[in-house]
Amino acid sequence: MQVLINEQHPFVLLADNGFRDYYKPSDALFDACAAGRVLILSPWPYDAGKCHISRADCVKLNNMAEAFCKAMESGCLGL
């Protein structure tokens, strides 16, 4: 991710724990978001008690990433 940010490449970041109220990404990630190079998504609401990501959640996020890639290849997403 740091290489993508440093080289100013666009990417989608799939977060494993949603967004707490008033969430703001860290400095470099914030700047990349503000410049329109980064989109941060999460399929789940924020859970303050969540400590670890499960294998099942990793599989779900990988499936989402695969779906994004296929949609981009087919021209369905204008990213």
N, C-alpha and C positions, 0 to 999 in steps of 0.2 A: 504494500500500500504506500509506503514511504517513497519508493521509486516512482510510482504513478503520480504521486503528488509533486515530487521534485521535478519530474519531467513534464508536468502539466498535461497528463493524459486524462481523458474522461473515464469514469468508472462508476459502477453501482456497488454500494456497500450494503450487504444484508446483515442487519443487526440481530443478535440472538435474544435481546431482551427489551424490545419496545423502547419507548421514550418517556421519561418522567416529565412531569409538568415543567415548563420553561427550559427544556433541554437545549443545550447549545454545544455544538462540536468544539473540539480543541482548536487552537489557533490555525494551524496549517489546513486542517480539514474544514474549518469554518471558512477560510479564505477560498478554498477550492469549491465549496458549496456556493458561496456568494458569487463566484465567477461562472457558475453553471457547469462545472466539470465533474461534480460529484452529486449523486443522488443517494440518500440514505433511506432504506426501507426496512420495515420489520413486520412480519406477519402476526406478531403477538403484542398484547399490551404490556406495559412495563410492570415488572414484579420485583418489588424491593427486597423480597426474601430469596430471590433466585441467586444461587452461588455458582452453579456449574451448568454447562450445556450438556444435554443428553445426546446419545448417539442418534436417537430418533429425531431430535431437533436438527442435528447436523445433516441427516439424510433429507429432511424437509427443505432446509436451506439450499442444499446442493441441487435438489430437484427444481427449486425456484430459479437458481442460477442457470441451470440447463434450459429451462423454459424461456428465460430472458434471452439467452444466446440464440436459441432457435428462432425466436420472434424477430430478433435483430437480423439474422441471416435471411429471413423471408421478407424483410422489409416492413413488418408489422409495427415496429417501434421506430420512432424518428429520433433515436439517440445518437 
